[in-house]
Amino acid sequence: MDDHSTLICRVSGLGEMSVLVKKGDDLRKDQLIMGVMKILGRLLEENGLRNLFQCYACLSTSEDEGLIEIVPNSITIGDVYNDANSIAASAMNEEISACWLFLFSL
C-alpha cells in the first residue's frame, strides 16, 4: 500500500517548495531520469535549441521511499494517459453505436 504525505519546505535562497513524501514507490529510476533530462536540457540550450523540459526535484531516500517536488499547475503522465483512454473509449463507443445502427437498419 502506498503512503503519501505533503510537506512544505523552505529552502534558503530558493523560497518554499511543496514536496510529496512517498512510501511504497521506488524513486531511484525517477531520480536518474530527472538527472538525464536536466543534462539533455543543458545540451539543447548549449546548441541554441529551446529547452521545454519541466524537471522537478526527486530524491530517493531508500528503495521504497523518497521525496518528489510538487510542480504547481502541472499535468501528470497518469492524467494524460487517463484522458487518452477516455477519448479512445468514447470514440470506440461511437463507432460501435454507428455499426450497430447500420446493421440493424438493414
N, C-alpha and C positions, 0 to 999 in steps of 0.2 A: 504494500500500500504506500502511495506517495504522500509525503507530508510536505506542505509548502507554507511558508510564513513570509510576510513582507517586513522589511527593515529599512529605516531611513538613516543613511549615513551622512555625516558632514565631513567632507574631505578638505583639508586646508588648501586654499588656493583654487579649489575646483567647485566649491559650493556643495549643495545637497545632492544626493543620489539615492534613488529608491532601488532596493536590492531584494530579489526573491531568494529566500533561503530554501533550498530544495534538498529533500531526503528521499532516497529510493531511485534516483537517476544518476547514471554515470556521466559526469560532465567533462571527463578528460578529452573526449573527441570534440566536444563543443569548444573547449578552450584551445585545442590545436587548430581547429578550423578558423576560429576568430583570429588567431595569430597569422595564419596563412592569408586570410582576407586582408588584414592590415598590410602585409608585405605586398600583396597584389595591388592594393590601392596606392601605395607609395610608388610602385613601379609604373602604374598608369600615369600618375601625376608627373613623375620624372620624365616621361616620354610625351608630355604635352596633352595627355588624354584626360577626360573628366573621370573622377572617381565618384561613382554613385553608390558605393557600398556604405551601408549604415552598420558599423560594427558596434558591439556592445561588450561591456566588461563581463568576463566569465572566469570564475576561479573554482577549480575542483579542489576540495579540501580532503577528500578521501575517494574511494572507488564508488561510493553511493551517496555522496553529499557534496554540496557546493553552493556557490553564490552566483547569481546572474543579475546583471543590471536590468532594471525595468526601463524600457525606452518609451517615453510618452508618445501618444498619437501614432502608435505603430500597429501593423497588422502582422499576426503570426503566420507562419507557413501553414499551421493547422487550420487557421481561418480561411486561407486561400484554398486549401485542399477541400475543406467542407463546402465552401461556396461553389467550387468547380463541380463537386459531386452533386450538389443540389441542382445546378444548372443542367448537368448531364441527365440526371434523373427526370427533371421536368421535361426536357426535350424528348427523352425516350418515351415518357408517358404520352406526350402529344403525338408522337409518331405511332405508337401502338393504338391510340384512340382513332387516329385517322385511318389506319389499316383496318381496324375493326369496323368502323363506319362504312368503309368502302366494301369490305367483304359481305357485310350483312345488308347492303343496299342492292346487291345483285339479284 
